[in-house]
Amino acid sequence: MIEPPSTLYALTEDGRNVGYQVFGSGPVDIVHLPHYGGIDAIWDDPSYAAFLERLGRMGRVIAIDTLGLGSSDPLREGEEQTADVIAAGYLAVLDALKVPAATIVAWGAHSIIALAFMADHPERIVSAVLINGYARLRRTHDYPIGLSDAALDSYIRRVAEEWGTGSNVEVLAPSRVGDPAFRRWVGRYERLAVARGPYEVVARLAFDFDLRHALGSIQVPILMVNRRDSVSPPLAISQYVADRTPRGRLEALDGKDLTFFTEGVDDVADAIQEFITGAPAVREPDRKLAAILFTDIAGSTALASSMGDRGWTDLLDRHDAVVARELMRYDGRKVNPTGDGMLATFDSPARAVRCGQAIIGAGASLKLQIRAGVHVGEVEVRGQDIGGIAVHIGARVAADAAPGELVVTRTVVDLVAGSGLEFTDRGEHELKGVAGAWRLFTATGA
């Protein structure tokens, strides 16, 4: 695992500070431009951090906050984020690090900024990867694939109203709506990238840029990466850039999230790695130690049959709300649903146990009998999913629990010693598909 780097500063010729971070190693220099900036927050989301670690294995990565955004100095009174102002910041960082030319990996609004930099300073660019990239967003009579004024203005207003609260997860990453930790991260990322007041001005500038006229002059290799079902920008807008740059091409990936790292992040990293290195990507499993919590509703089939579809769906919605609340309370990360249950990971086994107990208690108030299991072990992280033998053990431990019971392995009991949690020894058990006998315990008190 890469340790999150410190934020450093380079000075522009007119004395302004540009924030940047450096990490990774390799034969190429890679400039990473996050959407709206915010390099001080990009390591706090596990999926984004996993992407950054992949990038850091491809080369030395330089993450930069554009002037006026994130950790960089604000714009001066009356000043706008023109291409020249933005380029001055990037050049200051490249010069400070003595980088003659680099590959740019830009996301979202910074993709068009990257295009402008390539057009004006081709000698400083080796190649570029533009994720959710575009040369123009707004529709015109000669650009029918663009988004309508009504659609863009509605989007900007909606995001501006919720900026900094985390509620924009519903717009940015529908696949992560049920993840309270990610919702908190979105709010923090937004606040560190740009204040709520200036957001609308910054967004309108980014959405009103038009670089179509410059595409034919950009000679560097360009990889456009977009989701097949993306709404903003639609796939056709990224295809437009790929078709009109001499050395551009499009990589269309499954999914629809605007945040590229929330679904299929390894697919994105694979495409970038193959583009930069010229060789097919070979994934290295990312392993980490985690406390794993499984929950399941006992007797769900019979209960669903007795209640009917509508009643059961309503009850499941209330169950899911309870789970989301307790995960937020105990800082857990929901991995995925498991039938009528849930799988989540925690940094602390004690929090995993307490969260499981809270979910069981809240379920009882809904007249649901919930069983749960907790284990600690190394898991393989694959984007938003996890795997490995530790996950299988956790699932089997939960399956061994009685309705209303939380069962843990010996490892958990040993690790939470001194936490105040109490357990009753259930003896040794065979876990289906797992070798050996496993000593299990029931959590009996807080």
C-alpha positions in Angstrom: 0.0 0.0 0.0 1.3 3.5 -0.9 1.3 5.9 2.0 -0.7 9.0 1.1 2.0 11.6 0.1 2.4 15.1 1.5 1.1 18.1 -0.5 3.9 20.2 -1.8 3.9 23.6 -3.5 5.5 25.1 -6.7 5.6 28.8 -7.4 4.4 30.3 -10.7 6.3 33.2 -12.3 4.0 35.7 -10.7 4.4 34.2 -7.2 1.4 31.9 -6.7 1.4 28.6 -5.0 0.3 25.5 -6.9 -0.4 22.4 -4.7 0.8 19.0 -5.9 1.7 15.5 -4.7 4.3 13.0 -6.0 4.2 9.2 -5.6 5.0 6.0 -7.3 8.0 5.2 -9.5 8.7 4.0 -13.0 10.0 5.0 -16.4 7.3 7.6 -17.2 6.0 10.8 -15.5 2.2 10.9 -15.2 0.3 14.1 -14.4 -3.0 13.3 -12.7 -5.7 16.0 -12.7 -8.7 15.1 -10.5 -12.2 16.4 -11.3 -12.3 20.0 -9.8 -9.1 19.3 -7.9 -9.0 18.2 -4.2 -5.8 16.2 -4.1 -5.9 16.3 -0.3 -9.0 14.0 -0.3 -8.3 11.6 -3.2 -6.6 9.0 -0.9 -9.5 8.8 1.6 -11.8 6.7 -0.6 -10.5 3.1 -0.9 -11.5 2.8 -4.5 -9.8 6.0 -5.6 -6.7 5.0 -3.5 -6.6 1.6 -5.3 -6.7 3.4 -8.6 -3.9 5.7 -7.6 -1.8 2.8 -6.4 -2.2 1.2 -9.8 -1.2 4.4 -11.5 1.8 4.6 -9.2 3.0 1.2 -10.4 3.0 2.6 -14.0 5.3 5.6 -13.3 6.0 8.6 -11.1 2.6 10.3 -10.6 2.3 14.0 -10.1 -1.3 15.0 -8.9 -1.9 18.7 -9.3 -4.6 21.1 -8.0 -5.4 23.7 -10.7 -4.9 27.4 -9.6 -8.1 28.5 -7.9 -9.0 25.0 -6.8 -8.2 22.6 -3.9 -4.9 23.3 -2.2 -3.7 25.8 -4.8 -3.9 29.6 -4.4 -7.3 31.2 -5.2 -7.7 33.3 -8.3 -7.2 37.0 -8.0 -10.2 39.4 -7.8 -11.8 39.6 -11.2 -9.6 36.9 -12.7 -11.1 33.9 -14.6 -9.7 30.4 -15.1 -8.5 30.9 -18.6 -6.3 28.4 -20.4 -3.2 30.6 -19.8 -3.8 30.9 -16.0 -4.3 27.1 -15.7 -1.3 26.3 -17.8 0.9 28.6 -15.7 0.3 26.4 -12.7 1.0 23.1 -14.5 4.2 24.5 -16.0 5.4 25.7 -12.5 5.0 22.1 -11.2 6.7 20.4 -14.2 9.6 22.9 -14.1 10.0 22.5 -10.3 10.3 18.7 -10.8 12.5 19.1 -13.9 10.0 17.1 -16.0 10.4 17.9 -19.7 7.3 16.1 -20.8 4.6 13.9 -19.2 1.5 11.8 -19.8 -1.7 13.4 -18.6 -4.4 11.4 -16.9 -7.4 13.8 -16.5 -10.9 13.2 -15.2 -14.1 15.0 -15.9 -14.0 18.8 -16.1 -10.2 18.7 -16.2 -10.2 16.7 -19.5 -11.0 19.8 -21.5 -8.3 21.7 -19.6 -5.9 19.0 -20.5 -6.9 19.4 -24.2 -6.2 23.1 -24.0 -2.8 22.5 -22.4 -1.9 19.9 -25.1 -2.9 22.4 -27.9 -0.8 25.2 -26.4 2.2 23.3 -25.0 2.6 20.1 -27.2 6.3 19.9 -26.3 5.4 19.1 -22.7 3.0 16.2 -23.4 3.9 12.6 -24.3 0.3 11.2 -24.4 -3.0 11.7 -22.6 -5.8 9.7 -21.0 -9.1 11.6 -20.7 -11.7 9.9 -18.5 -15.2 11.2 -19.2 -13.5 13.6 -21.6 -15.0 16.1 -23.9 -14.1 19.1 -26.2 -17.5 20.7 -25.7 -20.6 19.8 -23.6 -23.3 22.2 -24.7 -25.4 21.4 -27.8 -25.4 23.8 -30.8 -26.8 23.7 -34.3 -23.5 22.2 -35.5 -23.0 19.9 -32.5 -26.3 18.0 -32.0 -24.7 15.3 -29.7 -24.2 18.0 -27.0 -26.3 18.3 -23.9 -29.2 20.8 -24.0 -29.0 24.0 -22.1 -31.9 22.9 -19.9 -30.2 19.6 -19.0 -26.9 21.2 -18.2 -28.4 24.1 -16.2 -30.6 21.7 -14.3 -27.5 19.5 -13.5 -25.5 22.5 -12.3 -28.3 23.8 -10.1 -28.9 20.4 -8.5 -25.2 19.8 -7.8 -24.7 23.4 -6.5 -27.6 23.1 -4.1 -26.2 19.9 -2.5 -22.5 20.8 -2.9 -20.4 19.8 0.1 -23.1 17.6 1.8 -22.4 14.3 0.1 -25.9 14.1 -1.4 -24.4 14.4 -4.9 -23.5 10.7 -4.7 -26.9 10.1 -6.3 -25.8 12.1 -9.3 -22.1 11.0 -9.4 -22.2 7.4 -8.4 -25.7 5.6 -8.4 -23.9 2.3 -7.6 -22.7 3.7 -4.3 -25.9 5.4 -3.0 -26.2 2.8 -0.2 -22.6 3.4 1.1 -22.6 6.0 3.9 -18.8 6.1 4.1 -18.6 7.0 0.4 -21.3 9.6 0.9 -19.3 11.3 3.6 -16.2 11.2 1.4 -18.0 12.9 -1.5 -19.0 15.7 0.7 -15.5 16.2 2.0 -14.0 15.9 -1.5 -16.3 18.6 -2.7 -15.5 20.9 0.2 -11.8 20.5 -0.3 -12.0 21.0 -4.1 -14.0 24.2 -4.3 -16.2 26.2 -1.9 -20.0 26.0 -2.4 -20.3 29.6 -3.5 -17.8 29.5 -6.3 -18.8 26.1 -7.5 -21.4 27.2 -10.0 -19.1 29.7 -11.6 -16.4 27.1 -11.9 -18.8 24.5 -13.3 -20.2 26.9 -15.9 -16.7 27.8 -17.1 -15.8 24.1 -17.5 -19.1 23.3 -19.2 -18.9 26.3 -21.6 -15.4 25.7 -22.9 -15.2 24.8 -26.6 -12.0 23.2 -27.8 -13.4 21.6 -31.0 -11.4 23.9 -33.2 -8.1 22.7 -31.7 -8.6 18.9 -32.0 -7.1 18.5 -35.4 -3.8 20.1 -34.3 -3.2 17.9 -31.3 -0.7 15.3 -32.4 -0.1 13.3 -29.2 -1.7 9.9 -28.7 -5.0 10.3 -26.8 -7.1 7.6 -25.1 -10.7 8.6 -24.3 -12.2 6.4 -21.6 -16.0 6.5 -21.0 -18.8 4.4 -19.8 -21.2 3.0 -22.4 -24.2 4.2 -20.3 -22.7 7.4 -19.2 -25.2 10.4 -19.1 -22.6 13.2 -18.7 -20.8 13.2 -21.0 -22.6 10.7 -23.2 -20.3 8.2 -25.0 -20.8 10.0 -28.3 -19.1 13.2 -26.9 -16.0 11.2 -26.1 -16.1 9.4 -29.4 -16.2 12.9 -31.1 -12.8 13.8 -29.6 -11.3 10.4 -30.5 -12.5 10.7 -34.1 -11.2 14.2 -34.6 -7.7 14.0 -33.0 -5.1 12.4 -35.3 -4.0 9.8 -32.8 -7.1 9.5 -30.6 -9.1 6.4 -29.8 -12.0 5.5 -27.5 -12.2 2.7 -24.8 -15.8 2.1 -24.0 -16.4 0.3 -20.6 -19.4 -1.1 -19.0 -21.2 1.1 -16.4 -22.7 4.5 -15.9 -21.2 6.1 -12.8 -19.6 9.5 -13.5 -17.0 8.8 -10.8 -14.8 6.4 -12.8 -13.4 4.6 -9.8 -16.7 3.5 -8.2 -17.4 0.6 -10.6 -15.0 -1.4 -12.6 -12.0 0.6 -11.5 -9.6 -2.2 -12.5 -11.0 -2.1 -16.0 -10.1 1.7 -16.2 -6.6 1.0 -14.8 -6.1 -1.9 -17.2 -7.0 0.3 -20.2 -4.6 3.1 -19.0 -1.8 0.6 -18.3 -2.0 -1.0 -21.7 -2.1 2.5 -23.3 0.9 3.8 -21.4 3.1 0.7 -21.4 2.0 -0.9 -24.7 1.7 -4.2 -23.0 -1.5 -6.0 -21.7 -2.2 -5.2 -18.1 -1.4 -7.9 -15.5 -3.4 -7.3 -12.3 -1.8 -7.8 -8.9 -4.3 -8.7 -6.2 -4.5 -6.0 -3.5 -4.7 -7.7 -0.1 -5.5 -6.0 3.2 -6.5 -7.0 6.7 -10.1 -6.4 7.5 -12.9 -7.3 9.9 -15.7 -8.9 7.9 -19.3 -8.7 9.0 -22.1 -10.8 7.4 -25.7 -10.4 8.3 -28.8 -12.4 7.1 -32.5 -12.3 7.8 -33.6 -15.7 9.2 -36.7 -17.3 7.7 -36.9 -14.6 5.0 -38.5 -16.9 2.4 -41.4 -17.8 4.6 -41.8 -14.3 5.8 -41.9 -12.9 2.3 -44.5 -15.5 1.3 -46.8 -14.5 4.2 -46.4 -10.8 3.7 -46.8 -10.6 -0.1 -44.5 -8.7 -2.4 -45.4 -5.1 -1.5 -45.3 -5.7 2.3 -42.0 -7.6 2.0 -40.5 -4.9 -0.1 -41.5 -2.2 2.3 -40.0 -4.2 5.2 -36.7 -4.7 3.3 -36.5 -1.0 2.6 -36.8 -0.3 6.4 -34.2 -3.1 7.0 -31.8 -1.5 4.5 -32.3 1.9 6.2 -31.4 0.4 9.5 -28.3 -1.2 8.1 -27.1 2.0 6.4 -27.6 3.9 9.6 -25.6 1.5 11.7 -22.8 1.2 9.1 -22.5 5.0 9.2 -22.4 4.9 13.0 -19.7 2.3 13.2 -17.7 3.4 10.2 -18.3 0.3 8.1 -18.1 0.0 4.4 -20.9 -2.0 2.6 -19.4 -4.2 0.0 -22.5 -5.7 -1.5 -25.9 -7.2 -0.6 -26.0 -11.0 -0.1 -29.6 -12.1 -0.8 -31.5 -10.8 2.2 -28.4 -9.8 4.1 -25.3 -7.7 3.8 -21.5 -7.9 3.7 -19.4 -5.1 5.1 -15.8 -4.5 6.1 -14.4 -2.5 9.1 -10.9 -1.4 10.2 -11.8 -2.5 13.7 -13.1 -5.9 14.8 -14.7 -4.3 17.8 -16.7 -1.9 15.6 -17.7 -4.8 13.4 -19.1 -6.7 16.4 -20.9 -3.7 17.8 -22.4 -2.9 14.4 -23.6 -6.5 14.0 -25.2 -6.3 17.5 -26.9 -3.0 16.7 -28.3 -4.4 13.4 -29.7 -7.4 15.2 -31.3 -5.2 17.8 -32.8 -2.8 15.3 -34.0 -5.8 13.3 -35.9 -7.1 16.3 -37.8 -3.8 16.5 -38.9 -4.5 12.9 -39.9 -8.0 14.0 -37.0 -9.5 11.9 -34.7 -12.1 13.3 -31.2 -11.4 12.0 -28.2 -13.7 12.3 -24.6 -12.3 12.0 -21.0 -13.4 11.9 -17.7 -11.7 12.2 -14.2 -12.8 11.2 -10.9 -11.1 10.7 -8.5 -11.9 7.9 -6.7 -10.8 4.8 -9.1 -10.1 1.9 -8.4 -9.5 -1.8 -9.7 -6.1 -2.9 -11.1 -6.0 -6.4 -12.6 -2.5 -7.0 -15.7 -2.4 -4.8 -15.7 -6.2 -4.2 -13.6 -8.4 -1.9 -12.7 -12.1 -2.1 -10.5 -14.7 -0.5 -10.7 -17.4 2.1 -11.4 -15.0 4.9 -14.6 -13.9 3.2 -15.8 -17.6 2.9 -15.0 -18.1 6.6 -17.0 -15.1 7.5 -20.0 -16.3 5.5 -19.8 -19.8 7.1 -19.6 -18.3 10.6 -22.7 -16.3 10.0 -24.5 -19.3 8.6 -23.7 -21.2 11.8 -25.4 -18.5 14.0 -29.0 -18.9 15.3 -31.6 -16.3 14.6 -30.8 -13.2 16.7 -27.3 -14.5 17.4 -23.9 -13.0 16.5 -21.1 -15.5 16.2 -17.4 -14.7 15.9 -14.1 -16.7 15.4 -11.4 -17.1 17.9 -9.3 -14.5 16.0 -11.9 -11.8 16.8 -12.1 -12.7 20.5 -8.3 -12.4 20.8 -8.1 -9.1 18.9 -10.9 -7.3 20.9 -9.5 -8.2 24.4 -9.9 -5.2 26.6 -12.7 -3.7 24.6 -15.5 -4.6 27.0 -17.1 -7.0 24.6 -18.2 -10.4 26.2 -18.4 -13.8 24.5 -19.6 -17.3 25.3 -17.6 -20.2 24.0 -19.6 -22.4 21.5 -16.9 -25.0 21.1 -15.3 -26.3 17.9 -17.3 -26.4 14.7 -16.8 -27.7 11.1 -17.4 -24.9 8.6 -18.6 -26.1 5.2 -15.9 -25.9 2.6 -13.3 -24.7 5.1 -10.6 -27.1 6.3 -10.1 -27.9 10.0 -12.2 -27.3 13.1 -13.0 -23.7 14.1 -13.6 -22.5 17.6 -16.6 -20.1 17.6 -18.0 -17.7 20.2 -21.3 -15.9 20.7 -21.2 -12.2 21.4 -23.2 -11.8 24.6 -22.6 -8.3 25.8 -21.3 -4.9 25.0 
